[in-house]
């Protein structure tokens, strides 16, 4: 657990380096003239001006500067990251993130996820202690769920290669509390883990977005002890890669 917290703190500090192009709190709601004409190199370096289309008039009649985004809520549908067996894992997650005031590219918040997965997709049989006597088939169905807190960094690296103003990238890192419902021996394992996400999102309007992400999870869970068992003899490692479609809103 100490190692996990250290990694989270390290990633957060790496995200939060001061940049002369970062916006101050007073600059998060600038006049349109400042954004588009006076200081575009600062205001549009990591942000964009997003427009809503008036379908009746056929024109863009509402504007929103993404530097004013403050809250983000999204839901995602996941499948296994292996293209050969996408059905071996499926599930969903829900996330809420809030923008920090001190470092405007950094967000913080929480997530909850629930996945249904075959044992061989998320873990391996142990060779230690009493766990070594449980030879679970790879196709055994299990449920893994978790929730945790984390940080996110939003950026527009793709703009260096593609001429677009409505596509953003996100990197998220979460520390999670995990529960594995293991059906082969009908036990519940509990523990901690990490989630790392890379997401690519398109703003479909001033408030809504959609896109995809790649999610990597690792963790370690332990079942309740029986007589004379050590923690190492009742522990299972967890790890899986998933791909997801994501939709969400800023408010």
C-alpha positions in Angstrom: 0.0 0.0 0.0 2.9 2.4 0.8 4.4 1.8 -2.6 1.0 2.5 -4.3 0.6 5.8 -2.4 4.2 6.7 -3.3 3.5 6.1 -7.0 0.3 8.3 -6.8 2.2 11.2 -5.1 5.0 10.9 -7.6 2.7 11.0 -10.6 0.8 13.9 -9.2 4.0 15.9 -8.6 5.2 15.2 -12.1 1.9 16.5 -13.5 2.0 19.7 -11.4 5.2 21.3 -12.8 4.8 25.1 -13.1 4.6 26.2 -16.8 4.6 29.8 -17.9 1.8 29.0 -20.3 -0.5 27.7 -17.5 -3.5 29.8 -16.8 -3.9 31.6 -13.5 -7.3 31.4 -11.7 -8.1 34.9 -13.0 -7.5 33.8 -16.6 -10.0 30.9 -16.6 -12.9 33.0 -18.0 -11.2 35.4 -20.4 -13.0 37.6 -23.0 -13.4 35.9 -26.4 -11.2 38.7 -27.9 -8.3 37.7 -25.6 -8.7 34.0 -26.5 -8.8 34.3 -30.3 -6.8 37.4 -31.0 -4.7 38.9 -28.2 -3.2 35.8 -26.5 -4.0 32.7 -28.5 -0.6 31.2 -27.9 -1.4 31.1 -24.2 -5.1 30.5 -24.0 -5.3 27.9 -26.8 -2.1 26.0 -26.0 -3.9 23.5 -23.9 -7.5 24.6 -24.3 -9.9 25.3 -27.1 -12.9 27.5 -28.0 -15.8 25.1 -28.5 -19.0 26.0 -30.5 -22.6 24.7 -30.5 -24.3 24.4 -33.9 -27.7 26.0 -34.3 -29.4 23.4 -36.5 -32.2 25.8 -37.4 -29.9 28.5 -38.7 -27.0 26.3 -39.7 -24.5 28.4 -37.8 -22.4 28.2 -34.7 -24.1 30.5 -32.3 -22.8 29.6 -28.8 -19.2 29.5 -27.6 -17.5 28.0 -24.6 -13.8 28.3 -23.6 -12.7 24.9 -22.3 -10.4 26.6 -19.8 -13.7 27.2 -17.8 -14.4 23.4 -17.5 -14.6 22.6 -13.8 -16.5 19.3 -13.3 -16.5 16.2 -15.5 -18.7 13.1 -15.2 -18.4 10.1 -17.5 -19.5 6.5 -17.9 -17.6 3.8 -19.9 -18.3 0.4 -21.3 -15.3 -2.0 -21.2 -14.3 -5.2 -23.0 -11.1 -7.3 -22.8 -8.0 -5.7 -24.3 -7.2 -8.8 -26.3 -8.8 -8.5 -29.7 -8.9 -12.3 -30.0 -11.1 -12.7 -26.9 -12.9 -9.4 -26.2 -15.8 -11.4 -24.5 -13.5 -12.7 -21.7 -14.0 -9.4 -19.8 -16.8 -6.8 -19.9 -18.2 -4.2 -17.6 -18.5 -0.5 -16.9 -17.1 2.3 -14.9 -18.3 5.7 -13.7 -15.9 8.6 -12.9 -16.2 12.1 -11.5 -13.3 14.5 -11.8 -12.9 18.1 -10.5 -10.4 20.6 -11.8 -7.8 21.9 -9.3 -7.5 25.6 -8.8 -3.7 25.7 -8.3 -2.7 23.7 -11.5 -5.4 24.1 -14.2 -4.4 21.0 -16.2 -4.7 18.7 -13.2 -8.0 17.2 -12.2 -8.8 15.0 -9.1 -11.7 12.7 -8.3 -12.9 9.2 -8.0 -14.1 6.2 -10.0 -16.2 3.0 -9.5 -16.0 0.0 -11.8 -17.6 -3.4 -12.0 -16.3 -6.1 -14.4 -17.3 -9.7 -15.2 -14.2 -11.6 -16.2 -12.9 -15.2 -16.8 -10.3 -16.1 -14.3 -7.4 -16.6 -16.8 -8.0 -13.0 -18.1 -7.4 -11.3 -14.7 -5.3 -13.7 -12.6 -3.2 -16.9 -12.3 -3.4 -19.9 -10.0 -1.1 -19.5 -7.0 1.7 -21.9 -6.2 1.9 -20.9 -2.6 0.2 -22.3 0.5 -3.4 -23.6 0.4 -4.1 -21.5 -2.7 -1.9 -23.9 -4.7 -4.6 -26.6 -4.2 -7.2 -24.6 -6.1 -6.6 -25.3 -9.8 -9.2 -22.9 -11.3 -10.0 -23.3 -15.0 -9.2 -20.2 -17.0 -12.8 -20.0 -18.0 -14.2 -19.7 -14.5 -16.4 -16.7 -14.3 -15.7 -14.0 -11.6 -16.8 -10.5 -10.7 -14.2 -7.9 -9.8 -15.3 -4.4 -8.6 -13.4 -1.5 -7.2 -13.5 2.2 -6.4 -10.8 4.7 -5.6 -9.4 8.2 -5.8 -7.0 9.6 -8.3 -5.6 12.4 -10.5 -5.9 13.2 -14.2 -4.0 15.3 -16.6 -5.7 16.8 -19.7 -3.6 17.9 -22.7 -3.7 18.3 -26.5 -0.5 16.6 -27.8 -2.2 15.4 -31.0 -2.6 19.1 -32.1 1.1 18.9 -32.9 0.2 16.4 -35.7 -3.5 16.9 -36.5 -5.3 20.2 -37.1 -8.2 19.8 -34.6 -9.5 22.0 -31.8 -12.1 19.6 -30.3 -10.0 16.6 -29.4 -8.4 16.2 -26.0 -6.2 13.5 -24.3 -6.3 12.4 -20.7 -4.0 10.4 -18.5 -5.6 9.1 -15.3 -4.1 7.3 -12.3 -6.3 5.9 -9.5 -5.6 4.0 -6.2 -8.4 1.5 -5.7 -10.0 -0.7 -3.1 -10.8 -4.1 -4.8 -13.2 -6.9 -4.3 -13.0 -10.2 -6.2 -16.0 -12.6 -6.1 -14.3 -15.8 -6.9 -16.9 -18.4 -7.9 -14.7 -21.6 -8.1 -14.3 -21.8 -4.3 -17.1 -19.3 -3.5 -14.9 -16.8 -1.7 -14.6 -13.0 -1.6 -11.1 -11.6 -1.9 -10.3 -8.0 -0.9 -7.3 -5.8 -1.5 -5.8 -2.8 -3.2 -4.6 -1.9 -6.7 -3.9 0.8 -9.3 -5.7 1.9 -12.5 -3.9 3.8 -15.3 -5.9 5.1 -18.2 -5.1 6.8 -21.5 -8.2 8.5 -23.1 -8.8 10.3 -26.4 -12.0 12.3 -26.4 -13.9 14.5 -28.9 -16.0 17.4 -27.7 -19.3 17.0 -29.5 -20.7 20.2 -28.1 -19.9 22.8 -25.5 -20.9 20.4 -22.7 -20.7 16.8 -24.0 -17.9 14.6 -25.2 -17.3 11.0 -26.4 -14.3 8.9 -27.1 -12.3 5.8 -26.1 -9.7 4.8 -23.6 -7.3 2.1 -22.7 -7.3 1.0 -19.1 -4.6 -1.1 -17.3 -5.3 -2.4 -13.8 -3.0 -4.2 -11.3 -3.7 -5.3 -7.8 -3.4 -7.9 -5.0 -6.4 -9.4 -3.1 -6.6 -11.7 -0.1 -9.3 -14.0 1.1 -10.2 -14.5 4.8 -7.8 -16.7 6.7 -8.4 -20.2 7.7 -6.5 -21.9 10.6 -2.8 -21.5 10.3 -2.7 -19.7 7.0 -0.3 -16.9 6.3 -1.3 -13.9 4.0 1.0 -15.0 1.3 -0.7 -18.4 1.2 -4.2 -16.9 0.5 -3.3 -14.1 -1.9 -4.1 -13.7 -5.6 -2.5 -11.2 -8.0 -4.7 -9.3 -10.4 -4.0 -7.7 -13.7 -5.9 -6.9 -16.9 -6.0 -4.6 -19.9 -9.4 -3.3 -21.2 -10.6 -1.0 -23.9 -13.6 1.2 -23.4 -16.0 3.6 -25.1 -16.7 6.6 -23.0 -19.3 9.4 -22.9 -19.6 12.3 -20.5 -20.4 15.9 -19.8 -18.7 19.0 -18.4 -20.6 21.2 -16.0 
